[in-house]
Amino acid sequence: MKFYLLLVLVFITAKVVFMLSYYGEQPFSMGDVCNVVRHGLSLDLSTALYFLIVPFLLTIVSFWTKIPKWVFRAYYVLVAVAFSLAFVSDTSLYGFWHFKLDSSCLQYLETPTEAMASVSFGYLLIRLLVVIGVAAAIGSLMWKTDSLEHPAISSISHRMWNTLLFVLLVPFIVIGIRGGLDESTTNIGQVYYSDNQFLNHSAVNPVFSFLASLDKSGDHITTYDFYNDEESKRLTNGLFSTQSTDSDTLLCTTRPDIIIILMESCGGQFTKIGGHDDITPNLNRMMDEGVNFTECYANSWRTDKGTVSVLSGYPAFPITSVMKEPERSRKLPSIAASLAQEGYENSFFYGGDINFTNMRSYVMSSGYKHLRWKADYGISEQRSAQWGVRDDLMFASLLDDIRHEQSEHWMKTLLTLSSHEPWDVPTHNLDDKVYNAFHYLDNCVGQFVDSLRQMPQWKNLLVVFLPDHGYRYQDIDETTRLYNHIPMIWTGGAIRGHRIIDRLCNQSDLAATLLGQMGIDHTAFTFSRDIMSNDSLIPMAWHTYNNGVTVYDTAGFVAYDLDVEKVIAREGQNEQELLERAKALLQLTSHDLISR
């Protein structure tokens, strides 16, 4: 009992420390702390029972034979280290991810250099020392709860009665772990109680969150079954079309040379979409000069997912990363593969590690013949930024490649990386380090386009700018429409002129829209819509985040949390309609993925 109560106390203390760590960013009162502890207690009590099982069973054995004390203490050390890693990782990663610790962190262990690129050596060293200190503190407290030597009980009757007593306790432990006798078992959602997501997340036990997510890792395909097939089809009817019907023409040619620039994290909040004129003036200028898709929304919140959405016109999922499912991702259609059939030479540029999140496999299988990444540059260039080769060097490399391109038709894609934590850019024009990083990216974009204008290739060139995803900053998160609202801009000599396209769309619609403009069949792109087609598709955009989904239409939006199974944000009067559509979309798309 002392050991069990100590575990619960450790969990409660971890909650308070977690909240205090973010007090400057997430103000709260003492009453909030009490509410977090109170609502999170049921999950703490259940989680503690998992770790009581081993000493519980060892104690039963000790009734019949002597158990050395070191056996218990070895277990205490393992638990103390595991708890310390969970608490410190959860508290540290929350500032970057804004969700509780789960198994998605394990995938970054495959490429530790990339995983650590967002932070400094000092940052890691401090946390390593904290892990050691916390583990030592928890371990020493556990040792003190174990004051007995666990000698074997001499009396047979006493052994039997003690064993029987413990056996009778087993059902209570099982019920406690399960969370009661109801159909619903212990889950993260049971501790949610507030409209403030930070308070809900604070109440979640990070150890339970991690263990519960092990069967839902990024490499695992999660399917959703909310309705029968007929109802799912009814709810999604009219949302997608694989045809282009009398498409409005944006281009001067059906065979332009193409550049796609995927801008790391550059959500609309950093442009004039979010009311900023000074952070990204070049992108703002191009919005006024080129083709501006004013109502475009990101499909996801992560690079590996957003990249697949853009290049394959395929939806993103709350948990599953399609890029990390090579047996299925290689079966997806892609812009590059469609263009390769038309004689295009395709090249992909990335200044980081191309092996990160299985990117190499996806890029090569999707039709890119030429790859240029960090390993193709000199040591000084590789070390020019935490993540690898910084953006101005990558844009210069892309320009040089264009100058020497001999193919009749070509497409080149660049995924930038400098506008990412730790925001280590070579210029310092704005005081806010995050804004400054996006200002640096914008300078790179402006200089790149200005250089292209001076080249003979400009006349037949289409340049597409759009982000891989948005970024959580200040008060912008999944509960706000602006978080996923992104710029999509077409510029270059191949466009007819300035146009404003205000139709609601996703970044995944680039594939069908581009191919439709070129008169290329895009029937294989099941979930990509030609925005310029004159068919009567229902205007809609949707986005997935960590175990959640957001759906937008012209009347409003809803954000639905799958952990707690409820709407956490809403706008407009058609909440029920959007909620049903969100669930049906998850069902339709996840079933499509599992069938590939």
Secondary structure, DSSP 8 states (H G I E B T S, - for coil): -HHHHHHHHHHHHHHHHHHHHTTTTS---HHHHHHHHHHHHHHHHHHHHHHHHHHHHHHHHHTTS---HHHHHHHHHHHHHHHHHHHHHHHHHHHHH-S---GGGGGGGGSHHHHTTTS-HHHHHHHHHHHHHHHHHHHHHHHHH--------S-HHHHHHHHHHHHHHHHHHHHHHHTSSSSS-S-GGGG---S-HHHHHHHS-HHHHHHHTGGG-TTS-----SS-HHHHHHHHTTS--S---S----BS-SS-EEEEEEETT--GGGSGGGT-SSSSHHHHHHHHHSEEEEEEE-S-SSHHHHHHHHHH-----SS--GGG-HHHHTTS--HHHHHHTTTEEEEEEESS-TTGGGHHHHHHHTT--EEE-GGGS-HHHHTSBTTBS-HHHHHHHHHHHHHT---SEEEEEEE--SSSTT---S---SSSHHHHHHHHHHHHHHHHHHHHHTSGGGGGEEEEEEES----BTTBSTTSGGGTEEEEEEESTTB-S-EEE---EEGGGHHHHHHHHTT---TT-TT---TT--S-----EEEEETTEEEEEETTEEEEEETTTTEEEEEESS-HHHHHHHHHHHHHHHHHHHHT-
